[in-house]
Amino acid sequence: MKTAAKVFIILGMVFGAIAILPLIFGGITLSKMKTANSKSDMMIWGILDIFFVGLIGGILILCVSDEEWANK
């Protein structure tokens, strides 16, 4: 599910490239996804992603389980 979230975040960044906020928040979210160890690490970035980048990518980040964040 992390891969699907990354894909939808990248799509949101591409389609929202005219505005600068999707690029900023999408890039930060993608970099935080590499270092996150639990669901609580990504909670705020998932919410910000819903508002500024894309609805589907943000929802998928919030739905990823703790087991997937622990597996690297």
Residue pairs with C-beta under 8 A, 6 or more apart in sequence:
1 60
1 63
1 64
1 65
1 68
2 33
2 64
2 68
4 60
5 33
5 57
5 60
5 61
5 64
6 30
6 33
6 57
7 57
8 54
8 56
8 57
8 60
9 26
9 29
9 30
9 49
9 53
9 54
9 57
9 61
10 26
10 30
11 54
11 57
12 22
12 26
12 49
12 53
12 54
12 56
12 57
13 22
13 23
13 26
13 27
13 53
15 22
15 54
16 22
16 23
16 26
16 53
16 54
17 23
21 52
22 52
22 53
22 54
24 52
25 45
25 48
25 49
25 52
25 53
26 49
26 52
26 53
26 57
28 45
29 42
29 45
29 46
29 48
29 49
29 53
29 57
29 61
32 41
32 42
32 45
33 42
33 61
35 41
36 42
36 69
37 69
37 70
38 66
38 69
38 70
39 64
39 65
39 66
39 69
41 69
42 61
42 62
42 64
42 69
43 62
45 61
46 58
46 59
46 61
46 62
47 58
47 62
48 58
49 57
49 58
49 61
50 58
50 59
50 62
51 58
